[in-house]
């Protein structure tokens, strides 16, 4: 006789929402967003595809849940009030969001296509808006700054992940860009090609983030 804590032989593992999301993220990391289908997810879980709709009415609902799981803990990056000036706290939130999305293959694509209202996503927004309001930004400025920081971070990470740099360190588009610039008269682009084709995405990100935060500082004056 089986003990109460042991599974029945031959019986598939019990399907639940948390396990379904984690398996979907595993498949995403393995093969990318384009290969993630409800049928493939059902096969990985050992269930019929129809069973998934108990938790997710559409694939978009699944992607939204995946996006929400990805950004767990990001809101904590700001730290408590007084832990650095508002610009540094806002920067930490932006960096944490980028890191969370980079942790998953096509993470930015998944996140950008959803509008989660879960506690992780709203927690990030609450933290950033709170940092800005506490710094003296009015409600409208804080709300628009949230959009600016989030859109910059997600957009940058989207392009970063789309580059898919190969082992030699050059982005996939680097050779095409070199040839296109060489074939025309673009002296300014030619001079800046080493940076334009660089895979130092962290430096690119920090430069853009600094410009954005400097602009916000100017608004606050």
WOCORGI-V551120 format. One record per residue. RES is the residue in one small letter. OMEGA is omega in whole degrees, 0 to 359 (999 if undefined). BURIAL is I if it has 9 or more other C-alpha atoms within 8 Angstrom, else O. D_FIRST is the distance of its C-alpha to the first C-alpha in Angstrom with 2 decimals. Layout:
res: (RES:RES)
omega: (OMEGA:OMEGA)
burial: (BURIAL:BURIAL)
d_first: (D_FIRST:D_FIRST)
This chain:
res: (x:x:x:x:x:x:x:x:x:x:x:x:x:x:x:x:x:x:x:x:x:x:x:x:x:x:x:x:x:x:x:x:x:x:x:x:x:x:x:x:x:x:x:x:x:x:x:x:x:x:x:x:x:x:x:x:x:x:x:x:x:x:x:x:x:x:x:x:x:x:x:x:x:x:x:x:x:x:x:x:x:x:x:x:x:x:x:x:x:x:x:x:x:x:x:x:x:x:x:x:x:x:x:x:x:x:x:x:x:x:x:x:x:x:x:x:x:x:x:x:x:x:x:x:x:x:x:x:x:x:x:x:x:x:x:x:x:x:x:x:x:x:x:x:x:x:x:x:x:x:x:x:x:x:x:x:x:x:x:x:x:x:x:x:x:x:x:x:x:x:x:x:x:x:x:x:x:x:x:x:x:x:x:x:x:x:x:x:x:x:x:x:x:x:x:x:x:x:x:x:x:x:x:x:x:x:x:x:x:x:x:x:x:x:x:x:x:x:x:x:x)
omega: (178:174:182:185:183:180:176:183:177:181:180:179:183:180:174:186:183:180:179:179:181:178:177:178:177:178:177:181:182:190:179:186:184:181:181:177:178:179:180:178:179:178:180:180:181:180:173:183:181:181:182:184:173:182:184:184:180:175:179:176:178:180:178:178:177:179:179:179:182:189:176:178:182:182:183:186:181:184:181:176:181:179:184:178:187:181:178:178:177:179:179:178:179:179:180:177:178:181:180:180:179:181:181:175:182:182:181:177:179:184:183:183:183:177:183:172:178:184:180:180:178:178:175:180:179:181:183:178:178:177:184:180:178:180:177:175:177:187:180:179:181:180:180:177:175:178:183:182:181:181:177:183:181:180:179:182:176:179:179:181:179:182:180:182:178:187:183:173:179:176:182:184:189:181:179:180:178:182:182:179:181:183:182:178:182:185:181:176:179:181:184:181:179:178:182:181:181:175:177:186:179:178:176:182:182:178:180:179:179:177:182:181:176:177:178:177:179:178:185:183:999)
burial: (O:O:O:O:O:O:O:O:O:O:O:O:O:O:O:O:O:O:O:I:I:I:I:I:I:O:I:I:I:O:I:I:I:O:O:I:O:I:O:O:I:I:I:O:I:O:I:I:I:O:O:I:I:O:O:I:O:O:I:O:I:I:I:I:I:I:I:I:I:I:I:I:O:I:I:I:I:I:O:O:O:O:O:O:O:I:O:O:I:I:I:I:I:I:I:I:I:I:O:I:I:I:O:I:I:I:I:I:I:I:I:O:O:I:O:I:O:O:O:I:I:I:I:I:I:I:I:I:I:O:I:I:I:O:O:O:I:O:O:O:O:I:I:O:I:I:O:I:I:I:O:I:I:I:I:I:I:I:O:I:I:O:I:O:I:O:O:O:O:I:I:I:O:I:O:O:O:I:O:O:I:I:O:O:O:O:O:O:O:I:O:O:I:O:O:O:I:I:O:O:O:O:O:O:I:O:O:O:I:O:O:I:I:O:O:I:O:O:O:O:O)
d_first: (0.00:3.78:6.46:9.31:11.52:9.97:11.12:9.61:10.87:14.37:14.86:18.18:18.74:19.83:23.60:25.72:29.44:29.52:27.44:29.59:32.79:31.79:30.87:34.20:36.03:34.46:35.68:39.03:39.47:38.55:40.76:42.87:43.38:44.83:41.73:39.33:38.44:35.87:34.65:34.30:32.44:30.02:29.46:28.81:26.22:24.60:25.58:28.33:31.65:31.83:28.84:31.05:33.56:31.29:32.47:35.66:38.05:40.02:40.04:42.69:40.31:37.91:40.81:41.90:38.53:38.65:42.18:41.18:38.42:40.94:43.38:41.11:43.06:46.38:47.94:47.72:50.15:53.19:52.58:54.07:57.54:60.13:58.03:60.69:63.11:61.99:62.62:60.39:57.60:57.90:57.94:54.73:53.02:54.38:53.30:49.79:49.50:50.76:48.36:45.37:46.41:47.16:43.67:42.46:43.94:46.07:45.21:48.67:48.56:45.36:46.75:50.20:48.95:47.09:48.16:45.27:45.71:42.65:42.98:43.28:46.09:47.85:47.46:49.39:52.08:52.28:52.71:55.43:57.32:57.10:58.58:61.41:62.22:62.27:64.71:67.10:66.34:66.74:63.93:65.17:65.66:62.23:60.57:62.53:61.94:58.18:58.60:60.86:58.58:55.37:57.08:58.70:55.50:53.37:56.25:56.92:53.28:53.13:56.10:54.77:51.51:53.40:55.58:52.77:54.89:54.41:54.28:58.07:58.04:60.04:58.72:58.26:61.41:63.57:65.12:65.88:67.53:69.57:70.90:71.70:73.61:75.43:76.51:78.25:80.43:78.06:79.44:77.57:74.22:75.09:75.83:72.50:70.25:68.75:67.34:66.59:64.44:62.91:59.14:59.65:57.97:57.50:61.29:61.88:59.49:61.10:64.56:63.71:61.89:64.93:67.26:65.15:64.99:68.70:69.42:67.48:69.44:72.62:71.48:70.81:74.32)
